Amino acid sequence: MRRANRDIPDLSKPEYDILRVLWKKGGQSVREMHNVMEKSNGWALTTTRTVMDRMVNKGLLRKKNAHGVFVFEPLISRPAGLAKMVRFFADRVLETDVNTVVSMFSNMSGLTGEEIDELRRLLKEE
């Protein structure tokens, strides 16, 4: 399911952190996600479940039953999530042009050239 970037809700830090894990590892159960994130967020398992269920309701994650265990998968791509964060960071934190922030990303090795191109395209859509 591809959503227009402007239709993606703003991401909270915990939502973005969950998406980062899912982009890297693929589908995860609540327990798997909680085990990855519990040191950094200090949440109870029920809090992790609540955040992930809310992300399903917001259209950020898909929840599917895999042999009796619910597995969550991202419904937005890594560049689409980054575009939302870049737009927020540029507008509300740095109060600068998004292209300035994208140029910082293009100098990092964490993104592929293809992801940088998609990020630029998504930011132009808004």
MOCORQUI-V57460 format. One record per helix or strand of 3 or more residues. SS is the DSSP state (alpha for helix, beta for strand). FROM is the first residue (numbers start at 1). TO is the last residue. If there is no record, write none. Layout:
BEGIN
{{SS;FROM;TO} {SS;FROM;TO}}
END
This chain:
BEGIN
{{alpha;5;7} {alpha;13;25} {alpha;30;41} {alpha;45;57} {beta;61;66} {beta;69;74} {alpha;78;94} {alpha;98;106} {alpha;113;125}}
END
